[in-house]
Amino acid sequence: MAQAVRRPRLEQAHRVVASLQHLRETAGWMEAPLALAIGLRLLIFVAADGLARLRSRAQFGGALNGWQKKDALWYLSIAQGGYTYSPHAQSSVNFFPLYPLLIRLIQPLVGLIAWRDSYLVSGMLISWVTFAAACVALYRLTADRFGQTPATGVILLLAAYPFSFYYGAPYTESLYLLLAVLAFLAIERRWWWLAGVVALLAGAERPPGLLLGLCVALAYALDWRRTRHPLRRDILSLALTPLGAGAYLLYCWLRFGAPLAYLQTSRAGWHGGYLQSGALLMAARALLHPTAHWLFTVYVLLFLGFLLSLPLILRLLGPIYALYAFASLAAPILDFPTLQSLGRYTSVVFPTFIVLACLLRRWPQFQGMVAGVSLVLLALTAYLFIIGYGLS
């Protein structure tokens, strides 16, 4: 009788083990990008936190509070109290709603564990989780085209990028990166409905999200031109792409009577929202006088490196990737009067990291050296951000 009872339990245990082995075989490729994404984030955050503690124990505000800077304060205030609007000064309508909405949604759950800093922890948790998911999607996107070695390399280079600390801070970079990579993964696999939904979300996440909608529409047009297939119902997915930004404009119209409230407060409070040459002139001055403001010089050199990668992106990845990379670089430098946040804006130009990983795949030692230098710089920039140095 005992043996008869034990046999079904033993068979059930074998089935569980077989299921786990099958899961490991099918999803085991995720281990490398997840380990790099989470491991390097932990390493950098611990290093930056340690440096901040050593600098001044008396002024140290805590491991979490140091990440509440500038834009993060706006997003957290929106999540807690909603939007405010002023056409003549800085106001929270400058910041699009998807990220603070996600913070608001998960805050009650996070509050059960970290009630004191629940909004901040929620924002950082979203950044960590979406960055890990973005690394998994980017690994898959790269591996499908170039193999596992460049795929691992691109995650290493991205996670070690000197300004990638924003991927763990309460900023929108991680979420936007995830949406951008998912959009291109959907384009590659011709999952047009998914591409349309992702572009919709990107438009509700930040103004450049509309760029992803343009990329999806052009990719669909190029695919139709190449295949000449009869038009299908999936063409309707393109109508989704502007709805995220459109919904926010409608909200501003209904709430404040100003559908273009974002542009008005951006111009009045941040001197942005229109084409201008201030950042370009500042870039020229930074190159002519590199020691006057070393950070701006670093920004410009990195920016030039990204620009130089555009022909390789066009050749290796195609015109849609090149369009995304070019527009992502052009938007911040033509829309703002300074170079203040150029480091974090370049961090989402993932096609450049793919190209660099492909170039370095034959020289793994050199790739490791590049990643090592980047990690040292990343620890420095994360530390500077925590202590309030003007990085964003």
C-alpha positions in Angstrom: 0.0 0.0 0.0 2.8 2.4 0.9 4.6 1.6 -2.3 1.4 2.3 -4.3 1.2 5.7 -2.6 4.8 6.5 -3.2 4.8 5.7 -6.9 2.4 8.5 -8.0 4.4 11.0 -5.9 7.6 9.8 -7.5 6.1 10.1 -10.9 4.9 13.6 -10.1 8.4 14.6 -8.9 9.9 13.3 -12.1 7.4 15.4 -14.1 8.3 18.5 -12.2 12.0 17.9 -12.7 11.4 17.3 -16.5 9.4 20.5 -16.7 12.2 22.5 -15.0 14.7 21.0 -17.4 12.6 21.9 -20.4 12.2 25.4 -19.1 16.0 25.6 -18.6 16.6 24.4 -22.2 14.1 26.8 -23.8 14.7 29.9 -21.6 18.3 29.3 -20.6 19.5 31.9 -23.1 18.1 34.6 -20.8 20.6 33.9 -18.0 23.4 35.8 -19.6 21.6 39.1 -20.3 19.8 39.0 -17.0 23.1 38.3 -15.1 24.8 41.2 -16.8 21.9 43.6 -16.5 21.2 43.0 -12.8 24.8 42.2 -11.7 26.3 45.3 -13.1 23.5 47.4 -11.8 24.1 46.1 -8.3 27.9 46.5 -8.6 27.6 50.2 -9.8 25.0 51.1 -7.2 27.0 49.6 -4.4 30.2 51.4 -5.6 28.5 54.7 -6.0 26.8 54.4 -2.6 30.1 53.6 -1.0 31.9 56.6 -2.6 29.0 58.9 -1.4 29.3 57.6 2.1 33.0 58.1 2.2 32.7 61.6 0.9 30.7 62.9 3.8 29.0 60.7 6.3 27.3 63.8 7.9 25.7 64.8 4.6 24.8 61.4 3.3 21.1 61.2 2.8 20.7 57.4 2.5 21.2 54.8 -0.2 17.8 55.6 -1.9 17.4 59.4 -1.4 20.5 60.1 -3.4 18.7 59.0 -6.5 15.9 61.6 -6.2 17.3 64.3 -8.5 15.7 66.7 -11.0 13.4 64.8 -13.4 12.9 62.0 -10.8 11.3 64.5 -8.4 8.8 65.6 -11.1 7.8 62.0 -11.9 7.4 61.1 -8.2 5.4 64.2 -7.6 3.0 63.4 -10.5 2.6 59.8 -9.2 1.7 61.2 -5.8 -0.4 64.2 -6.5 -1.2 64.4 -10.2 -0.5 67.1 -12.8 -0.1 70.8 -12.5 0.1 73.3 -15.3 1.5 76.8 -15.8 2.0 78.3 -19.3 4.7 80.7 -17.9 6.9 78.5 -15.7 8.0 75.0 -15.1 5.1 72.6 -14.4 4.6 68.9 -14.4 2.8 68.6 -17.7 6.2 68.7 -19.3 6.5 65.0 -18.3 4.4 62.4 -20.1 2.2 60.1 -18.0 3.1 56.4 -18.6 6.0 56.2 -16.1 4.3 58.0 -13.2 1.1 56.0 -13.9 3.0 52.8 -13.5 4.5 54.1 -10.2 1.1 54.9 -9.0 -0.2 51.5 -9.9 2.4 49.4 -8.1 3.0 51.8 -5.1 0.3 50.2 -3.0 2.0 46.8 -3.3 5.5 48.2 -2.7 4.1 50.2 0.2 3.4 47.0 2.1 7.2 46.5 2.3 8.7 49.9 2.0 6.0 52.3 3.2 8.3 55.2 4.0 9.8 55.5 0.5 7.2 53.6 -1.4 7.0 55.9 -4.4 10.7 56.2 -4.8 11.2 52.4 -4.5 8.4 51.8 -7.0 10.0 54.1 -9.5 13.4 52.4 -9.1 11.8 48.9 -9.2 10.2 49.8 -12.5 13.5 51.0 -13.9 15.4 47.8 -12.8 12.8 45.4 -14.0 12.3 47.1 -17.4 16.0 47.4 -17.9 16.4 43.7 -17.3 13.5 43.0 -19.7 15.1 45.3 -22.3 18.4 43.5 -22.1 16.6 40.1 -22.6 14.8 41.5 -25.7 17.9 43.2 -27.0 19.9 40.0 -26.6 17.3 38.1 -28.6 17.1 40.8 -31.3 20.9 40.8 -31.7 21.3 37.0 -31.5 18.7 36.4 -34.2 20.8 38.4 -36.6 24.4 38.1 -35.5 24.7 35.2 -33.1 25.3 34.8 -29.3 28.7 36.4 -29.1 27.7 39.9 -30.3 24.5 39.5 -28.3 26.4 39.0 -25.1 28.7 41.8 -26.1 26.0 44.3 -26.7 24.5 43.8 -23.3 27.9 44.1 -21.6 28.6 47.4 -23.5 25.1 48.8 -22.8 25.1 47.9 -19.1 28.6 49.4 -18.7 27.9 52.6 -20.6 29.2 55.5 -18.6 25.7 57.0 -18.2 23.7 53.8 -17.8 23.2 54.5 -14.1 19.9 56.1 -15.3 18.7 52.6 -16.0 18.4 52.1 -12.2 17.3 55.5 -11.2 13.7 56.7 -11.1 13.9 58.0 -14.7 12.2 56.9 -17.9 15.3 55.6 -19.8 14.8 51.9 -18.9 11.1 51.9 -19.8 11.8 53.7 -23.1 14.6 51.4 -24.0 12.4 48.4 -23.4 9.7 49.8 -25.6 12.1 50.7 -28.4 13.7 47.3 -28.5 10.4 45.6 -28.4 9.2 47.7 -31.3 12.2 46.7 -33.4 11.9 43.0 -32.3 8.2 43.1 -33.4 9.3 44.7 -36.7 11.9 42.0 -37.3 9.2 39.3 -36.8 6.5 41.2 -38.5 4.3 41.3 -35.4 2.6 44.5 -36.5 -0.1 44.6 -33.8 2.5 44.3 -31.1 4.6 47.0 -32.8 1.6 49.3 -32.9 0.8 48.7 -29.2 4.4 49.3 -28.2 4.6 52.5 -30.2 1.4 53.6 -28.6 2.9 53.1 -25.1 6.1 54.9 -26.1 4.1 57.9 -27.3 2.6 58.1 -23.8 6.0 57.7 -22.1 8.0 60.6 -23.6 7.7 62.9 -26.6 10.3 61.1 -28.7 8.1 58.0 -28.4 6.3 59.3 -31.5 9.5 58.5 -33.4 8.9 54.8 -32.7 5.5 55.1 -34.4 7.2 56.6 -37.4 9.7 53.8 -37.5 6.9 51.2 -37.3 5.0 52.8 -40.1 8.0 53.1 -42.4 9.0 49.5 -41.6 5.5 48.3 -42.6 5.7 50.3 -45.9 9.2 48.9 -46.7 7.9 45.4 -46.0 4.9 45.9 -48.2 7.1 47.3 -51.0 9.4 44.3 -50.8 6.7 41.6 -50.7 3.9 43.4 -52.5 1.4 41.4 -50.5 -2.3 42.3 -50.5 -3.1 44.8 -47.8 -4.2 42.9 -44.6 -6.0 44.0 -41.5 -2.7 44.4 -39.7 -2.3 47.7 -41.5 -4.8 49.1 -39.0 -2.1 48.6 -36.3 -0.4 51.7 -37.7 -3.4 53.7 -36.5 -2.4 52.8 -32.9 1.0 54.5 -33.0 0.0 58.1 -32.3 -2.8 57.3 -29.8 -0.6 57.3 -26.7 0.6 60.9 -27.3 -2.8 61.9 -28.6 -4.5 60.6 -25.4 -2.1 62.8 -23.3 -2.9 65.9 -25.5 -6.6 65.2 -25.0 -6.1 64.9 -21.3 -4.4 68.3 -21.2 -7.1 69.8 -23.3 -9.9 68.5 -21.0 -8.1 69.2 -17.8 -6.3 72.5 -18.5 -7.9 73.7 -21.7 -4.5 73.5 -23.4 -3.8 70.5 -25.6 -0.3 71.8 -26.3 0.4 72.4 -22.6 3.6 70.3 -22.9 5.1 72.6 -25.5 4.1 75.7 -23.7 5.5 74.7 -20.3 8.6 73.2 -22.0 9.3 76.5 -23.7 8.6 78.7 -20.7 10.2 76.5 -18.0 13.0 74.7 -19.8 13.5 76.8 -23.0 12.8 73.8 -25.1 10.1 72.5 -27.4 11.3 74.1 -30.6 14.3 73.9 -33.0 17.3 75.9 -31.8 21.0 76.0 -32.1 22.1 76.7 -28.5 23.3 73.1 -27.8 25.2 73.0 -31.1 27.0 76.3 -30.2 27.8 74.9 -26.8 29.2 71.7 -28.4 31.5 73.8 -30.5 32.7 75.7 -27.5 33.3 72.5 -25.6 35.6 71.2 -28.4 37.5 74.5 -28.6 37.9 74.8 -24.9 37.8 71.2 -23.5 39.0 72.0 -20.0 36.4 74.8 -19.4 33.7 72.2 -18.7 35.0 68.7 -18.9 31.5 67.1 -18.7 30.2 68.9 -21.8 33.4 67.8 -23.7 32.7 64.2 -22.7 29.1 64.6 -23.9 30.3 66.0 -27.3 32.9 63.3 -27.8 30.4 60.6 -27.1 27.8 62.3 -29.3 30.3 62.4 -32.2 31.1 58.7 -31.7 27.4 57.9 -31.9 27.1 60.0 -35.1 30.0 58.1 -36.7 28.2 54.9 -36.1 25.3 55.9 -38.3 26.7 54.6 -41.6 27.5 51.3 -40.0 24.0 51.1 -38.5 22.6 51.7 -42.0 24.8 49.0 -43.5 24.5 46.3 -40.8 21.0 46.9 -39.5 19.1 48.9 -42.2 17.4 52.2 -42.7 14.8 52.0 -39.9 17.5 51.5 -37.3 19.5 54.3 -38.8 16.5 56.6 -38.7 15.8 55.8 -35.0 19.4 56.4 -34.1 19.7 59.6 -36.0 16.5 61.1 -34.7 17.3 60.0 -31.2 20.6 61.9 -31.4 19.2 65.0 -33.3 16.1 65.5 -31.0 17.9 66.5 -27.8 20.7 68.6 -29.4 18.2 70.6 -31.6 15.4 70.9 -29.0 17.3 72.2 -26.0 19.6 75.2 -25.4 22.3 73.2 -23.5 24.0 69.8 -23.5 22.9 69.2 -19.9 21.3 65.8 -20.4 23.0 64.5 -23.5 24.6 61.6 -21.6 21.3 59.9 -20.8 19.7 60.7 -24.1 22.4 58.8 -25.9 22.0 55.8 -23.6 18.9 54.6 -25.5 20.5 54.6 -28.9 20.8 50.8 -28.8 21.7 50.3 -32.5 25.1 51.9 -31.8 25.8 49.3 -29.1 24.8 46.5 -31.5 27.3 47.8 -34.2 30.1 48.2 -31.6 29.5 44.7 -30.3 29.7 43.3 -33.9 32.9 45.2 -34.6 34.5 44.0 -31.4 33.5 40.3 -31.5 36.8 39.3 -33.1 38.7 41.0 -30.3 37.1 39.9 -27.0 40.1 41.2 -25.0 39.7 44.7 -26.5 35.9 44.5 -25.8 36.7 43.6 -22.2 39.0 46.5 -21.9 36.4 48.9 -23.3 33.8 47.6 -20.9 36.3 47.9 -18.0 37.1 51.5 -18.7 33.3 52.2 -19.1 32.6 50.6 -15.8 35.1 52.9 -14.0 33.6 55.9 -15.7 30.1 54.6 -14.9 30.9 54.4 -11.2 32.3 57.9 -11.3 29.2 59.4 -13.0 26.8 57.5 -10.7 28.7 58.9 -7.7 28.6 62.4 -9.2 24.8 62.1 -9.8 24.2 61.0 -6.2 26.2 63.9 -4.7 24.2 66.4 -6.9 26.7 67.2 -9.7 24.8 68.6 -12.7 24.5 65.5 -14.9 20.9 65.9 -16.0 
